[in-house]
Amino acid sequence: MPRLAKDTPPFVGRKQPPKGCRELLGTEHFVFGAPGRGVHAIRKPPKPMLPLNSLTRAAYHCRDSFQFDLPELLMLNRRHFFYSSAAAAAGLSFSALTTLTPESVHAASEELACHLPTALPDPALYTTDESAYWAAMRTLFVIPADTAYLNNGTVGSSPTPVLQAVFDSYFECERLSQTDPEDYPIWGYGPFNKYRDPLAAFIGCTRDELAITRNATESNSYIANGLDFKSGDEVLMTDQEHPGGEHPFNVRAKRAGIVVKKIKLNLPVKNAAEVLNAFNDAVTPRTKLIFFSHITTVTGVVLPAKEICALARSKGILSAVDGAHVTGMLKLNVHDIGCDFYTSSPHKWLQAPKGSGYLYIRDEVIDRLWNTIVTEGWDEPQRRAGRFQQIGSSNVPVIAGMKAAVEMATAIGMDRIEKRHRTMADYLLTQLQNRGVESWTSPDPALRGGIITVNATPIIRTEIEAWLWKEKKIRIRGGIPPSKLRLSTPYYVQKADLDRFLAAFDEYRKLKHL
Ligand SMILES: Cc1ncc(COP(=O)(O)O)c(C=O)c1O
């Protein structure tokens, strides 16, 4: 194992650490420092190297840099375990670490200072100073402080309590030291009740109606593939479905001759009635399923899910809701919605780890759905929706992270989260409308949430998107047509971030004479 010699020269202002340090630090690190003044190892975006409590936090310390005292570093020579662990915590080259034991890592984790908070702000702060509360919440997110991330609609960002749960779970899993030898790490075969129960409570269903999947696309595919359709049967959807919602049905159309029919949503959708009428008018005797996004990817409009599902039920038609954006953005109760299926990607607004999703199936229709991914258990109806999580070996830490995300949202309170999402989105929308930009966001507050969409002609979205990121560290996204800007206001975004976006938007228009 490489060690730092006691006479290691100070590496003031060096771009490369001296030999010995280099093996430890890896060549991708920019190192500077001075004797007694501390050593900074600036590195590429930090990757946590170890799945442990304070190690994990320390690895994220200052997000882009890590600092420790040179004398302390040298001392590590003598204290092998601490040396290894401190290096790992600093995100240093793992290949340099040859003897790492769980015990040494645990011991080191005790010794290392905890620099990144994982505790939620005091709920009392919300009452006295709401914006201070949300500003404190922002420190749990590892998105660099100078970045305004307004693209949560694509993916969210897991905060430290979620990362912590993921890393801790990895560490536990990878030790392969389960007390019960039958508890071998083949976790794609079990009931996952420990993880299903909190999620079921969070979305308002029973454990047996819930399957943990990897995302909404997978869950939508289970529905499209698993229902008994005949050639000529119709599936009705909107013209604003995400490819991960629409295409599973397109495959079925091509293979089995079902018909995918679309209703047109106005830009913007002005009220619930126009959506209900459009669905009602498009239903035929051959309609077997109404599939729609609870919140659409195209404009972020919140469709009247409960009413659409009631309409479907009244006509003997199944209803499937793509709620990719909803979990964690708005309060959700799938029983109250009354749908037959509900799918989601909690790695968006619940800030769960990427690759965590779910499929809700109303108890009465579970037996009507065939499995798509199949291993043993598919023909055991007593497993209920659990049949659909029998997918072979699976990634438990991601699911542990989703559980932590549920716990975090519950601790904050979905009332507060939803209010924050709506307030921030409304502020941004008003400000853009004040600038004369055309809104494609519903004027009905009930039909909008944490996503707003504007048609900012003649701005070309891809151009402003690139400019905002390069010049201002502001991340947005849009989609087609060319001038559509879709902006997300997750609770960790601050009002100052929105003001920064608005100022940049003004600057861009002036710069380009638009
Ligand atoms: C409405 C909707 N459905 C499905 C998806 C696909 O999500 P995922 O890639 O997590 O499966 C998205 C992604 O943005 C979406 O907006």
The ligand as an ORCA input file, in Angstrom:
! r2SCAN-3c Opt
* xyz 0 1
  C     -45.260     11.356    -17.724
  C     -44.004     10.537    -17.802
  N     -44.088      9.210    -17.898
  C     -43.003      8.438    -17.960
  C     -41.757      8.986    -17.934
  C     -40.581      8.100    -18.015
  O     -39.937      8.060    -16.774
  P     -38.788      7.016    -16.546
  O     -37.718      7.317    -17.515
  O     -38.366      7.253    -15.139
  O     -39.377      5.662    -16.748
  C     -41.614     10.364    -17.835
  C     -40.282     10.991    -17.796
  O     -40.088     12.169    -17.825
  C     -42.767     11.159    -17.781
  O     -42.697     12.483    -17.729
*
